Amino acid sequence: GGEYGNALRAASSGGRDKVVQQLLEKGADVNAHCRGYSNALQTASCAGHGKVVQQLLEKGADVNAQGGRYGNALQAASFMGRENIVQQLLEKGADINAQGGRYGSALQAASYAGHGKVVQQLLEKGADVNAQGGYYGNVLQAASLKGDRQIVLQLLEAGADINMQGGGYGNALRASDSRVEARLQLVLERGAQIRAFHRAARLGDEVAVQNSIDVGVDINIKDDGPCEYGLHNAAYRGHVGVVKLLLKQGNSDPDRKNRARRTPLSLAADAGHEVVMRVLLDYIKVDVTSRSKEGRTPLWWASSHGHLAAVQLLLERGADPNLPDNNGATPLSEASKNGHKAVVQLLKSVR
């Protein structure tokens, strides 16, 4: 009874690690539920007592136990901005997308409370930016309601759906408008800027790409297209100027893989854009044997489509002509199957 429900939760709330240890040694139920914070782990996580959190976890506390205002320990730590505790819980197997509690998920809790570092931490660990749930419906709506400009931008750049419906305000636009008119304009403008950047990368419009960079668009933000990233789009379409411009920024990874596990080099080789390939290879030591989801290397793609100059370049840079894909097909067998005699001859000469 009492304010905390039991002694273990009371000691956990105050960070009394020695008392916690004594109680656990005397047989206290580490997963006992009570009102408010649900259990000792959620209480300690909310209060930011890392040592107590560690003690409880070592004694078998359920890191994903549900209940209480915050739903689970990770959501409690996220709402309070406890970066170290969030890391502890994730390392112990906390479900980053677990649903429950007033805020629906850890990401929504951190976004609503305005903890940008925790938001970034969760996004980098794979939190679903468009998960539905909680009173506010979704993460972007919660952030928009609070009017935190930076967090709204973080979520948009991570792919948050501006028009997703749900929650008490319907969508992010209404939530934003209900508190701060400026948030409405922010959401619309940022979404338009992101779309403009990806369109410019696809079309090879260097001026528009530079404009996007100048207004602060994250060049590593994904879109819904098959290439996903700006650098991938430009490489696949042979836009040398845009490729150089994006690489010049210093934070565009030429070895980054999209959802199909294709790199910019893989896509450029597929399309036979030798000049783009050379730019990528000369910029930094990129992986010439990177494999796609099907196990196919850049050389495999270039050979399959008969791009002789691309094949020659990859061989010069150390590509292995004998690496098969997941079905056992090699660059040579693909070139032979598709009737690319010059490529077949070249590949045979280096075996």
Residue frames relative to the residue before (quaternion, step in Angstrom):
aa qw qx qy qz dx dy dz
G 1.0000 0.0000 0.0000 0.0000 0.00 0.00 0.00
G 0.5815 0.6040 -0.4229 0.3439 3.54 -1.24 -0.40
E 0.7786 -0.3665 0.2464 0.4459 3.53 -1.35 -0.05
Y 0.7895 0.3461 -0.1635 0.4797 3.57 0.95 -0.86
G 0.5326 -0.6671 0.3939 0.3408 3.57 1.22 -0.11
N 0.7831 -0.1438 0.0956 0.5974 3.59 0.98 -0.80
A 0.6855 -0.5223 0.3307 0.3845 3.56 -1.27 0.43
L 0.6400 0.5433 -0.3384 0.4251 3.59 0.96 -0.82
R 0.6713 0.4876 -0.3026 0.4690 3.54 0.94 -0.85
A 0.6208 0.5427 -0.3365 0.4548 3.59 1.05 -0.75
A 0.6760 0.4805 -0.2887 0.4783 3.58 0.92 -0.92
S 0.6400 0.5312 -0.3171 0.4556 3.58 1.05 -0.78
S 0.6304 0.5499 -0.3240 0.4417 3.56 1.04 -0.80
G 0.7453 0.4006 -0.2095 0.4900 3.56 1.03 -0.82
G 0.4743 -0.6934 0.4298 0.3309 3.58 1.26 -0.01
R 0.3696 0.7412 -0.4779 0.2927 3.57 1.21 0.52
D 0.1525 -0.8574 0.4844 0.0838 3.57 0.38 1.25
K 0.6412 0.5197 -0.3399 0.4508 3.62 1.02 -0.69
V 0.6448 0.5005 -0.3131 0.4855 3.56 1.03 -0.79
V 0.6140 0.5454 -0.3355 0.4615 3.56 1.02 -0.84
Q 0.6576 0.5172 -0.3077 0.4533 3.58 0.93 -0.93
Q 0.6517 0.5171 -0.3109 0.4596 3.58 0.96 -0.87
L 0.6675 0.5094 -0.2992 0.4532 3.55 0.91 -0.93
L 0.6586 0.5031 -0.3072 0.4677 3.56 0.98 -0.83
E 0.6517 0.5120 -0.3107 0.4655 3.58 1.02 -0.79
K 0.6849 0.4645 -0.2708 0.4917 3.58 1.19 -0.57
G 0.6532 -0.5773 0.2964 0.3902 3.57 1.27 0.22
A 0.3003 0.7585 -0.5265 0.2392 3.61 1.16 0.36
D 0.4670 -0.6776 0.4982 0.2730 3.57 -0.99 0.88
V 0.3407 -0.7884 0.4797 0.1796 3.57 -0.33 1.28
N 0.7496 0.3720 -0.2048 0.5076 3.58 1.19 -0.49
A 0.3039 0.7721 -0.5087 0.2299 3.59 1.23 0.35
H 0.2776 -0.7692 0.5586 0.1388 3.56 -0.93 0.98
C 0.0838 0.7587 -0.6446 0.0436 3.50 -1.18 0.69
R 0.7120 -0.4905 0.2849 0.4138 3.54 -1.23 0.29
G 0.7172 0.4608 -0.3165 0.4160 3.55 -1.30 0.11
Y 0.8440 -0.0360 0.0674 0.5308 3.55 -0.24 -1.28
S 0.5368 -0.6815 0.3610 0.3420 3.57 1.29 0.27
N 0.8005 -0.1787 0.1516 0.5517 3.63 0.63 -0.99
A 0.7228 -0.4565 0.2995 0.4236 3.56 -1.30 0.21
L 0.6497 0.5314 -0.3283 0.4333 3.59 0.95 -0.84
Q 0.6589 0.4925 -0.3138 0.4742 3.57 0.94 -0.84
T 0.6302 0.5411 -0.3232 0.4534 3.59 1.05 -0.79
A 0.6903 0.4711 -0.2754 0.4752 3.59 0.85 -1.00
S 0.6375 0.5340 -0.3239 0.4511 3.58 1.03 -0.78
C 0.6531 0.5171 -0.3002 0.4646 3.54 0.98 -0.88
A 0.7220 0.4476 -0.2379 0.4710 3.56 0.98 -0.89
G 0.4736 -0.7170 0.4101 0.3057 3.58 1.25 -0.20
H 0.4363 0.6955 -0.4602 0.3378 3.58 1.15 0.54
G 0.2322 -0.8415 0.4760 0.1072 3.55 0.17 1.34
K 0.6476 0.5225 -0.3313 0.4448 3.58 0.97 -0.80
V 0.6560 0.4951 -0.3073 0.4797 3.57 0.99 -0.82
V 0.6030 0.5481 -0.3502 0.4618 3.58 1.01 -0.78
Q 0.6642 0.5041 -0.3000 0.4634 3.58 0.92 -0.93
Q 0.6329 0.5375 -0.3244 0.4531 3.59 0.97 -0.87
L 0.6883 0.4951 -0.2795 0.4506 3.55 0.83 -1.01
L 0.6566 0.5079 -0.3089 0.4643 3.56 0.97 -0.85
E 0.6557 0.5148 -0.3088 0.4578 3.58 0.99 -0.83
K 0.7016 0.4354 -0.2570 0.5021 3.58 1.18 -0.55
G 0.6873 -0.5458 0.2684 0.3972 3.57 1.22 0.39
A 0.3067 0.7522 -0.5297 0.2441 3.59 1.15 0.37
D 0.4353 -0.6954 0.5143 0.2500 3.56 -0.95 0.92
V 0.3419 -0.7877 0.4786 0.1833 3.56 -0.34 1.27
N 0.7465 0.3689 -0.2066 0.5138 3.59 1.21 -0.45
A 0.2825 0.7785 -0.5164 0.2178 3.60 1.21 0.37
Q 0.3007 -0.7737 0.5407 0.1367 3.55 -0.93 0.99
G 0.5180 0.6422 -0.4814 0.2960 3.53 -1.24 0.53
G 0.7317 0.4351 -0.3038 0.4277 3.53 -1.27 0.26
R 0.7546 -0.4112 0.2757 0.4306 3.54 -1.34 0.16
Y 0.7743 0.3749 -0.1889 0.4736 3.57 0.92 -0.92
G 0.5537 -0.6568 0.3817 0.3411 3.58 1.22 0.07
N 0.7696 -0.1939 0.1594 0.5871 3.57 0.89 -0.94
A 0.7122 -0.4760 0.3071 0.4145 3.57 -1.28 0.26
L 0.6488 0.5285 -0.3283 0.4381 3.59 0.95 -0.84
Q 0.6544 0.5021 -0.3163 0.4687 3.56 0.98 -0.81
A 0.6282 0.5357 -0.3334 0.4552 3.60 1.03 -0.77
A 0.6765 0.4857 -0.2875 0.4731 3.58 0.89 -0.96
S 0.6490 0.5244 -0.3126 0.4540 3.57 1.03 -0.80
F 0.6473 0.5255 -0.3194 0.4504 3.58 0.95 -0.86
M 0.7298 0.4172 -0.2303 0.4902 3.57 1.04 -0.77
G 0.4848 -0.7000 0.4170 0.3179 3.59 1.26 -0.01
R 0.3746 0.7393 -0.4776 0.2916 3.58 1.14 0.59
E 0.2206 -0.8302 0.4976 0.1200 3.58 0.21 1.27
N 0.6815 0.4971 -0.2983 0.4466 3.59 0.84 -0.94
I 0.6519 0.5023 -0.3128 0.4742 3.57 1.01 -0.80
V 0.6038 0.5497 -0.3479 0.4607 3.57 1.01 -0.80
Q 0.6635 0.5021 -0.3002 0.4664 3.57 0.92 -0.92
Q 0.6265 0.5462 -0.3254 0.4508 3.58 0.97 -0.89
L 0.7010 0.4830 -0.2675 0.4514 3.55 0.80 -1.06
L 0.6491 0.5108 -0.3207 0.4636 3.58 0.97 -0.81
E 0.6516 0.5169 -0.3127 0.4587 3.58 0.99 -0.81
K 0.7005 0.4357 -0.2568 0.5034 3.58 1.19 -0.53
G 0.6790 -0.5541 0.2753 0.3951 3.57 1.21 0.38
A 0.3021 0.7562 -0.5286 0.2397 3.60 1.15 0.39
D 0.4327 -0.6897 0.5230 0.2520 3.56 -0.98 0.92
I 0.3534 -0.7885 0.4655 0.1916 3.56 -0.32 1.27
N 0.7551 0.3521 -0.1951 0.5174 3.59 1.16 -0.53
A 0.2816 0.7788 -0.5153 0.2205 3.59 1.22 0.39
Q 0.3181 -0.7563 0.5493 0.1584 3.55 -0.97 0.94
G 0.4779 0.6677 -0.4946 0.2849 3.55 -1.22 0.50
G 0.7468 0.4049 -0.2873 0.4425 3.54 -1.28 0.27
R 0.7395 -0.4307 0.2929 0.4264 3.55 -1.32 0.15
Y 0.7785 0.3783 -0.1859 0.4651 3.58 0.95 -0.84
G 0.5537 -0.6830 0.3641 0.3071 3.57 1.24 0.26
S 0.7906 -0.1293 0.1285 0.5846 3.58 0.84 -0.96
A 0.6661 -0.4962 0.3685 0.4175 3.56 -1.27 0.29
L 0.6550 0.5211 -0.3175 0.4456 3.58 0.96 -0.85
Q 0.6558 0.4955 -0.3168 0.4733 3.58 0.98 -0.80
A 0.6280 0.5394 -0.3340 0.4507 3.60 1.03 -0.77
A 0.6827 0.4785 -0.2828 0.4742 3.58 0.89 -0.95
S 0.6512 0.5243 -0.3121 0.4513 3.58 1.01 -0.82
Y 0.6632 0.5029 -0.3020 0.4648 3.57 0.92 -0.90
A 0.7210 0.4529 -0.2440 0.4642 3.57 0.97 -0.90
G 0.5002 -0.7078 0.3922 0.3083 3.59 1.27 -0.10
H 0.4570 0.6803 -0.4538 0.3499 3.58 1.13 0.58
G 0.2231 -0.8412 0.4817 0.1027 3.56 0.18 1.32
K 0.6486 0.5218 -0.3315 0.4441 3.60 0.98 -0.76
V 0.6544 0.4859 -0.3121 0.4881 3.58 1.02 -0.75
V 0.5921 0.5566 -0.3574 0.4603 3.59 1.06 -0.73
Q 0.6803 0.4805 -0.2882 0.4725 3.58 0.85 -0.96
Q 0.6182 0.5576 -0.3220 0.4508 3.56 1.02 -0.87
L 0.6985 0.4669 -0.2639 0.4738 3.58 0.87 -0.96
L 0.6358 0.5244 -0.3301 0.4602 3.59 0.98 -0.80
E 0.6676 0.5050 -0.3000 0.4574 3.58 0.95 -0.87
K 0.6949 0.4498 -0.2647 0.4947 3.59 1.18 -0.53
G 0.6682 -0.5615 0.2889 0.3935 3.58 1.24 0.21
A 0.3058 0.7550 -0.5281 0.2402 3.61 1.13 0.41
D 0.4529 -0.6905 0.5031 0.2548 3.56 -1.01 0.89
V 0.3119 -0.7979 0.4910 0.1583 3.56 -0.36 1.28
N 0.7453 0.3690 -0.2129 0.5128 3.59 1.22 -0.38
A 0.3015 0.7653 -0.5155 0.2403 3.59 1.19 0.43
Q 0.3363 -0.7368 0.5575 0.1820 3.56 -1.03 0.87
G 0.5037 0.6573 -0.4764 0.2955 3.56 -1.15 0.58
G 0.7106 0.4417 -0.3336 0.4344 3.53 -1.32 0.20
Y 0.7122 -0.4669 0.3097 0.4231 3.56 -1.28 0.27
Y 0.7460 0.4244 -0.2263 0.4605 3.59 0.98 -0.81
G 0.5812 -0.6520 0.3440 0.3445 3.57 1.27 0.18
N 0.7695 -0.2011 0.1556 0.5858 3.57 0.85 -0.95
V 0.7231 -0.4808 0.2950 0.3988 3.54 -1.30 0.32
L 0.6815 0.5012 -0.3039 0.4383 3.59 0.82 -0.98
Q 0.6369 0.5262 -0.3303 0.4564 3.57 1.02 -0.77
A 0.6414 0.5221 -0.3223 0.4606 3.60 1.00 -0.81
A 0.6792 0.4825 -0.2889 0.4716 3.58 0.92 -0.90
S 0.6489 0.5276 -0.3167 0.4475 3.57 1.00 -0.83
L 0.6210 0.5539 -0.3371 0.4403 3.56 1.05 -0.77
K 0.7073 0.4486 -0.2555 0.4829 3.56 0.99 -0.84
G 0.3920 -0.7698 0.4388 0.2474 3.57 1.26 -0.29
D 0.3902 0.7065 -0.5032 0.3087 3.61 1.10 0.61
R 0.3779 -0.7783 0.4588 0.2024 3.56 -0.18 1.32
Q 0.7004 0.4899 -0.2919 0.4291 3.58 0.75 -1.02
I 0.6720 0.4844 -0.3104 0.4664 3.59 0.93 -0.81
V 0.5990 0.5395 -0.3618 0.4683 3.60 1.02 -0.69
L 0.6557 0.5030 -0.3083 0.4711 3.59 0.95 -0.86
Q 0.6200 0.5478 -0.3381 0.4486 3.59 0.96 -0.86
L 0.7012 0.4796 -0.2685 0.4541 3.55 0.84 -1.01
L 0.6403 0.5174 -0.3245 0.4659 3.57 0.97 -0.81
E 0.6880 0.4775 -0.2819 0.4681 3.55 0.93 -0.88
A 0.6525 0.4781 -0.3096 0.4997 3.59 1.24 -0.33
G 0.6464 -0.5693 0.3025 0.4081 3.59 1.28 0.12
A 0.3049 0.7633 -0.5197 0.2332 3.61 1.14 0.40
D 0.4091 -0.7181 0.5202 0.2155 3.56 -0.98 0.96
I 0.4069 -0.7481 0.4789 0.2133 3.56 -0.48 1.25
N 0.7755 0.3975 -0.1781 0.4571 3.56 0.96 -0.92
M 0.3703 0.7473 -0.4897 0.2544 3.61 1.23 0.10
Q 0.3251 -0.7709 0.5266 0.1508 3.55 -0.88 1.03
G 0.5017 0.6550 -0.4883 0.2841 3.56 -1.27 0.45
G 0.7371 0.4394 -0.2988 0.4176 3.54 -1.32 0.16
G 0.7623 -0.4331 0.2717 0.3967 3.51 -1.36 -0.03
Y 0.7673 0.3581 -0.1923 0.4960 3.60 1.18 -0.46
G 0.5931 -0.6083 0.3590 0.3864 3.59 1.24 0.09
N 0.7466 -0.2668 0.1808 0.5820 3.59 0.75 -1.04
A 0.7351 -0.4420 0.2810 0.4305 3.57 -1.30 0.18
L 0.6227 0.5589 -0.3481 0.4228 3.57 1.02 -0.75
R 0.6848 0.4693 -0.2858 0.4788 3.58 0.93 -0.88
A 0.6296 0.5285 -0.3369 0.4590 3.56 1.01 -0.79
S 0.6551 0.5102 -0.3039 0.4672 3.54 0.96 -0.89
D 0.6821 0.5003 -0.2833 0.4519 3.55 0.87 -0.97
S 0.6197 0.5730 -0.3492 0.4071 3.57 1.09 -0.64
R 0.7655 0.3297 -0.1849 0.5208 3.60 1.12 -0.50
V 0.8182 -0.0180 0.0797 0.5691 3.55 0.67 -1.10
E 0.4258 -0.7298 0.4737 0.2484 3.57 -0.50 1.17
A 0.6166 0.5804 -0.3468 0.4032 3.58 1.03 -0.73
R 0.5978 0.5768 -0.3756 0.4109 3.60 1.09 -0.60
L 0.5873 0.5738 -0.3623 0.4411 3.58 1.07 -0.67
Q 0.6824 0.4793 -0.2816 0.4747 3.54 0.86 -0.96
L 0.6191 0.5618 -0.3317 0.4370 3.55 1.04 -0.80
V 0.6802 0.4972 -0.2918 0.4527 3.56 0.81 -1.02
L 0.6743 0.4962 -0.2919 0.4625 3.56 0.90 -0.93
E 0.6812 0.4998 -0.2949 0.4463 3.57 0.86 -0.95
R 0.6799 0.4900 -0.3061 0.4516 3.58 0.86 -0.91
G 0.6344 0.5203 -0.3347 0.4635 3.58 0.97 -0.75
A 0.6581 0.5034 -0.3029 0.4709 3.57 0.98 -0.84
Q 0.6454 0.5277 -0.3190 0.4508 3.59 0.99 -0.80
I 0.6518 0.5127 -0.3118 0.4638 3.56 0.98 -0.84
R 0.6585 0.4968 -0.3085 0.4737 3.58 0.93 -0.87
A 0.6410 0.5319 -0.3215 0.4503 3.58 1.01 -0.82
F 0.6314 0.5389 -0.3317 0.4483 3.58 1.01 -0.79
H 0.7008 0.4643 -0.2837 0.4614 3.58 0.79 -0.97
R 0.6190 0.5262 -0.3444 0.4706 3.57 1.03 -0.68
A 0.6580 0.5123 -0.3073 0.4584 3.59 0.94 -0.87
A 0.6464 0.5135 -0.3206 0.4643 3.59 1.00 -0.81
R 0.6553 0.5113 -0.3098 0.4617 3.59 0.99 -0.81
L 0.7401 0.4196 -0.2186 0.4779 3.58 0.98 -0.88
G 0.4560 -0.6970 0.4471 0.3262 3.58 1.21 -0.25
D 0.3855 0.7273 -0.4749 0.3113 3.58 1.18 0.54
E 0.2552 -0.8192 0.4976 0.1274 3.57 -0.03 1.33
V 0.6319 0.5419 -0.3346 0.4416 3.58 0.99 -0.81
A 0.6844 0.4788 -0.2841 0.4708 3.58 0.91 -0.93
V 0.6167 0.5296 -0.3461 0.4685 3.59 1.06 -0.71
Q 0.6564 0.5047 -0.3090 0.4678 3.58 0.95 -0.88
N 0.6194 0.5403 -0.3350 0.4606 3.58 1.04 -0.76
S 0.6392 0.5262 -0.3176 0.4622 3.57 1.01 -0.85
I 0.6445 0.5144 -0.3116 0.4722 3.55 0.99 -0.86
D 0.6627 0.5385 -0.2982 0.4265 3.57 0.96 -0.92
V 0.7223 0.4096 -0.2510 0.4976 3.61 1.07 -0.66
G 0.6366 -0.6098 0.2990 0.3652 3.56 1.28 0.28
V 0.3550 0.7232 -0.5207 0.2827 3.61 1.16 0.36
D 0.4364 -0.6813 0.5277 0.2586 3.56 -0.95 0.91
I 0.3364 -0.7795 0.4911 0.1947 3.61 -0.45 1.18
N 0.6613 0.4908 -0.3147 0.4720 3.60 1.24 -0.16
I 0.4306 0.6989 -0.4675 0.3281 3.58 1.25 0.16
K 0.3965 -0.7352 0.5063 0.2142 3.56 -1.02 0.84
D 0.1883 -0.7222 0.6394 0.1847 3.52 -1.34 0.34
D 0.6678 -0.5364 0.3499 0.3794 3.59 -1.27 -0.04
G 0.4967 0.6804 -0.4198 0.3379 3.60 1.25 -0.09
P 0.6879 -0.5086 0.3270 0.4014 3.60 -1.24 0.29
C 0.6724 0.4833 -0.3052 0.4703 3.60 1.09 -0.62
E 0.2835 -0.8184 0.4375 0.2419 3.57 1.23 -0.68
Y 0.8254 0.2043 -0.0882 0.5188 3.60 0.66 -1.05
G 0.6358 -0.5514 0.3864 0.3774 3.56 -1.21 0.54
L 0.6686 0.4970 -0.3048 0.4617 3.59 0.89 -0.90
H 0.6352 0.5223 -0.3246 0.4673 3.59 1.00 -0.77
N 0.6460 0.5259 -0.3149 0.4549 3.57 0.95 -0.90
A 0.6874 0.4863 -0.2814 0.4603 3.56 0.85 -1.00
A 0.6542 0.5173 -0.3149 0.4531 3.59 0.97 -0.84
Y 0.6717 0.5101 -0.2987 0.4465 3.58 0.90 -0.91
R 0.7441 0.3945 -0.2126 0.4954 3.57 1.07 -0.73
G 0.5311 -0.6906 0.3774 0.3138 3.57 1.27 0.16
H 0.4128 0.7146 -0.4706 0.3121 3.59 1.16 0.48
V 0.2360 -0.8306 0.4912 0.1144 3.56 0.20 1.35
G 0.6602 0.5347 -0.3135 0.4243 3.58 0.89 -0.93
V 0.6710 0.4812 -0.2958 0.4802 3.57 0.95 -0.86
V 0.6127 0.5450 -0.3454 0.4563 3.58 1.01 -0.79
K 0.6709 0.4914 -0.2958 0.4699 3.59 0.89 -0.94
L 0.6486 0.5361 -0.3104 0.4421 3.56 0.97 -0.88
L 0.6861 0.4772 -0.2827 0.4708 3.58 0.92 -0.91
L 0.6464 0.5099 -0.3221 0.4674 3.58 0.99 -0.78
K 0.6099 0.5864 -0.3324 0.4166 3.56 1.09 -0.77
Q 0.5990 0.5936 -0.3595 0.3995 3.60 1.13 -0.59
G 0.4363 -0.7519 0.4079 0.2792 3.57 1.24 -0.40
N 0.7472 0.3564 -0.2276 0.5127 3.60 1.18 -0.22
S 0.5329 0.5882 -0.4196 0.4405 3.57 1.24 0.43
D 0.2675 -0.8136 0.5027 0.1175 3.56 -0.25 1.32
P 0.3167 -0.7820 0.5027 0.1884 3.64 -0.47 1.13
D 0.6808 0.4468 -0.2971 0.4987 3.59 1.26 -0.14
R 0.3912 0.7228 -0.4877 0.2943 3.62 1.24 0.15
K 0.2579 -0.7722 0.5639 0.1387 3.57 -1.00 0.85
N 0.3786 -0.6993 0.5536 0.2473 3.56 -1.11 0.69
R 0.7696 -0.3731 0.2241 0.4672 3.60 -1.23 -0.10
A 0.6719 0.4519 -0.2921 0.5089 3.59 1.21 -0.45
R 0.4502 -0.7092 0.4123 0.3527 3.56 1.40 0.14
R 0.4197 0.6740 -0.4845 0.3672 3.55 1.06 0.83
T 0.2907 -0.7353 0.5876 0.1717 3.57 -1.04 0.84
P 0.6721 -0.4598 0.3616 0.4540 3.62 -1.23 0.16
L 0.6380 0.5274 -0.3304 0.4535 3.61 1.01 -0.79
S 0.6337 0.5369 -0.3221 0.4544 3.57 0.98 -0.84
L 0.6909 0.4768 -0.2756 0.4684 3.58 0.93 -0.92
A 0.6437 0.5087 -0.3235 0.4714 3.59 1.02 -0.78
A 0.6434 0.5147 -0.3166 0.4699 3.59 1.03 -0.79
D 0.6067 0.5671 -0.3309 0.4480 3.56 1.05 -0.82
A 0.7576 0.3723 -0.1884 0.5019 3.56 0.96 -0.92
G 0.4861 -0.7058 0.4093 0.3131 3.59 1.27 -0.07
H 0.4093 0.7109 -0.4778 0.3143 3.59 1.14 0.53
E 0.1952 -0.8402 0.4981 0.0880 3.54 0.26 1.33
V 0.6471 0.5290 -0.3325 0.4370 3.60 0.94 -0.84
V 0.6436 0.5017 -0.3165 0.4837 3.59 0.98 -0.83
M 0.6306 0.5378 -0.3286 0.4530 3.57 0.96 -0.85
R 0.6596 0.5135 -0.3067 0.4552 3.56 0.94 -0.89
V 0.6204 0.5369 -0.3331 0.4646 3.58 1.04 -0.82
L 0.6701 0.4977 -0.2939 0.4657 3.58 0.90 -0.93
L 0.6946 0.4858 -0.2732 0.4549 3.56 0.90 -0.95
D 0.6910 0.4715 -0.2744 0.4742 3.58 1.09 -0.68
Y 0.5823 0.6139 -0.3687 0.3849 3.58 1.18 -0.55
I 0.7611 -0.1391 0.1693 0.6106 3.53 0.88 -0.98
K 0.5935 -0.5721 0.4115 0.3887 3.58 -1.19 0.36
V 0.0596 -0.8143 0.5774 0.0023 3.57 -0.04 1.28
D 0.5749 -0.6087 0.4391 0.3257 3.54 -1.25 0.49
V 0.2282 -0.8064 0.5326 0.1181 3.59 -0.33 1.23
T 0.7195 0.3969 -0.2542 0.5101 3.60 1.22 -0.21
S 0.2565 0.7734 -0.5378 0.2163 3.61 1.14 0.49
R 0.2577 -0.7923 0.5408 0.1158 3.56 -0.98 0.85
S 0.4222 -0.6785 0.5462 0.2512 3.53 -1.11 0.78
K 0.7446 -0.3763 0.2890 0.4695 3.57 -1.30 -0.05
E 0.7040 0.4393 -0.2504 0.4987 3.58 1.15 -0.68
G 0.5607 -0.6264 0.3748 0.3909 3.58 1.30 0.08
R 0.5037 0.6825 -0.3989 0.3483 3.58 1.25 0.28
T 0.3396 -0.7500 0.5418 0.1690 3.55 -0.90 1.02
P 0.6739 -0.4543 0.3648 0.4543 3.62 -1.25 0.15
L 0.6404 0.5218 -0.3285 0.4580 3.60 1.02 -0.78
W 0.6022 0.5540 -0.3532 0.4535 3.59 1.04 -0.74
W 0.6905 0.4825 -0.2878 0.4556 3.59 0.83 -0.99
A 0.6675 0.4987 -0.3082 0.4591 3.58 0.89 -0.90
S 0.6641 0.5047 -0.2990 0.4636 3.58 0.98 -0.85
S 0.6356 0.5552 -0.3239 0.4277 3.56 0.96 -0.87
H 0.7615 0.3594 -0.1867 0.5060 3.58 1.05 -0.80
G 0.5229 -0.6934 0.3867 0.3102 3.58 1.26 0.17
H 0.3811 0.7229 -0.4928 0.2989 3.59 1.09 0.58
L 0.2563 -0.8376 0.4651 0.1283 3.55 0.21 1.35
A 0.6788 0.4902 -0.3028 0.4553 3.61 0.82 -0.97
A 0.6435 0.5186 -0.3169 0.4653 3.58 1.03 -0.78
V 0.6325 0.5262 -0.3202 0.4696 3.57 1.03 -0.84
Q 0.6483 0.5304 -0.3087 0.4507 3.57 0.92 -0.95
L 0.6652 0.5128 -0.2981 0.4535 3.57 0.92 -0.96
L 0.6757 0.4982 -0.2982 0.4542 3.58 0.88 -0.91
L 0.6362 0.5166 -0.3269 0.4707 3.57 1.02 -0.76
E 0.6364 0.5309 -0.3187 0.4600 3.58 1.03 -0.81
R 0.7283 0.4192 -0.2269 0.4923 3.57 1.11 -0.70
G 0.6887 -0.5526 0.2639 0.3883 3.56 1.20 0.44
A 0.3543 0.7372 -0.5066 0.2728 3.61 1.17 0.30
D 0.3950 -0.7189 0.5297 0.2157 3.57 -1.02 0.87
P 0.3131 -0.7928 0.4933 0.1737 3.62 -0.49 1.17
N 0.6860 0.5138 -0.2764 0.4347 3.59 1.23 -0.24
L 0.4808 0.6778 -0.4436 0.3356 3.61 1.22 0.07
P 0.2481 -0.7859 0.5484 0.1418 3.62 -0.61 1.10
D 0.4855 -0.6143 0.5139 0.3504 3.56 -1.28 0.26
N 0.7664 -0.3826 0.2459 0.4536 3.59 -1.25 -0.10
N 0.7026 0.4308 -0.2566 0.5049 3.58 1.24 -0.41
G 0.6111 -0.5947 0.3349 0.4009 3.57 1.28 0.17
A 0.5120 0.6420 -0.4257 0.3801 3.60 1.24 0.01
T 0.2285 -0.7785 0.5742 0.1092 3.57 -0.88 1.00
P 0.6829 -0.4428 0.3551 0.4599 3.60 -1.23 0.14
L 0.6619 0.5123 -0.3083 0.4520 3.58 0.96 -0.85
S 0.6813 0.4838 -0.3058 0.4564 3.59 0.84 -0.90
E 0.6417 0.5189 -0.3230 0.4633 3.60 1.07 -0.71
A 0.6556 0.5026 -0.3110 0.4699 3.56 0.94 -0.89
S 0.6544 0.5115 -0.3039 0.4667 3.57 1.00 -0.84
K 0.6514 0.5289 -0.3075 0.4488 3.58 0.93 -0.91
N 0.7558 0.3915 -0.1982 0.4860 3.56 1.00 -0.84
G 0.5488 -0.6840 0.3628 0.3151 3.56 1.27 0.27
H 0.4365 0.6867 -0.4722 0.3391 3.59 1.11 0.55
K 0.1948 -0.8578 0.4661 0.0954 3.55 0.36 1.31
A 0.6575 0.5152 -0.3249 0.4436 3.60 0.91 -0.86
V 0.6497 0.5029 -0.3102 0.4783 3.57 1.03 -0.78
V 0.6171 0.5445 -0.3343 0.4593 3.58 1.01 -0.83
Q 0.6659 0.5102 -0.2967 0.4563 3.56 0.90 -0.97
L 0.6597 0.5089 -0.3038 0.4621 3.57 0.96 -0.89
L 0.6754 0.4954 -0.2983 0.4576 3.58 0.88 -0.92
K 0.6432 0.5210 -0.3213 0.4600 3.59 1.01 -0.77
S 0.6489 0.5523 -0.3157 0.4174 3.56 1.07 -0.72
V 0.7419 0.3850 -0.2244 0.5011 3.60 1.18 -0.43
R 0.4772 0.6833 -0.4412 0.3326 3.60 1.20 -0.01
